[in-house]
Amino acid sequence: MTTTISRYGDQIDRLIGEVAAIRTREAAVQTRLAVKQTELDEALAVLEQAKGRLAQVRSRLQRALGALRERLIAMYEAGTPDLLSVIVSSTGVEDLGAQAEYLERLRGMDEAVVKRVRDLRDQVRQIVAGRRAAKNQIESARDSIAAEERSLASTRSALSRHQRALLGARADRLAALAQISEHEEELDGSVAAIQGEIAAQLAATGAAPLPAGPIQEGSGGLIWPVSGPIASGFGSRTINGSYEFHPGIDIAVSEGTPIRAAADGTVIFTEPEASSGGYGNYTCIDHGGGLSTCYAHQSSFAVSAGQSVSQGEIIGYTGCTGYCLGPHLHFEVRIYGEVTDPMGYL
């Protein structure tokens, strides 16, 4: 079950990462879409200006063509004199100069009209080419916008699928956790029933409590609360494939073994299993100077809150109350409430 929950957790982490990546991609597509929309708006504005400009230039070109047409008709009807005709028909040098100057003026006017027509024609061609380029840009921008919109729709569809998958993975993990809670409740009930049967059998047979045994002094100022091997040390450990932090040491002893106070002090409290959670029945003693010790999973208490105790005095009996897998004593050392490795004091 722990492996299943871990797998769901990995799936959730992966989906969260994918959702974040898709949202980033969606933002990038929206940015590109906005840029293309701006290009389209600018191209449309250029096209509208070109339409207005083209209408004006075409109107001027029509007027210039009309003037040119009228001049050509007038020249055709009156006949355009050439330089030889002017010389022959002149009555003198002065008359020749005047007529030549008049002829040059007519030619200049004709050339100006022709140049005006050519300039306006070139302007029309440039505007038409600009309009064609603007239309091409508009079509390209519209194609790009359509492609970006399709990409955005695909991205949002993928985002929706991943969000649904994420919700499903979270629901699956919650269901797995609920199953674990149910199994824990069943296990706690089974352990409590077994402990009750053992206690009843001991009471029925009148079995005497186990002896406290000799005091085992430590090198750090405290004595060992019970004598036995360390089943689990302080710090990180693995339980059923999951890592957890163990705030004390577990000393393996038989159930009913007397527990000694590690040092002189005052009992802070004796917490019953019903309100202590996984610690079961446990006692904490204040030794002064910020040092305190705690003793968990007791089968019963031998002291009460507020009572002064001496080092080595029996304060309770080992058992398997709370969350445990077999009789042992969970022993903690705390400095101003913070747990520390008891081995530095034993």
Secondary structure, 3 states (H helix, E strand, C coil): CHHHHHHHHHHHHHHHHHHHHHHHHHHHHHHHHHHHHHHHHHHHHHHHHHHHHHHHHHHHHHHHHHHHHHHHHHHHHHCCCCHHHHHHHCCCHHHHHHHHHHHHHHHHHHHHHHHHHHHHHHHHHHHHHHHHHHHHHHHHHHHHHHHHHHHHHHHHHHHHHHHHHHHHHHHHHHHHHHHHHHHHHHHHHHHHHHHHHHHHHHHHHCCCCCCCCCCCECCCCCECCCCCCEEECCEEEEECCEEEEECCEEECCCCCCEEECCCCEEEEEEECHHHHHHHCEEEEEEEECCEEEEEEEEEEECCCCCCEECCCCEEEEEECCCCCCCCEEEEEEEECCEEECHHHCC
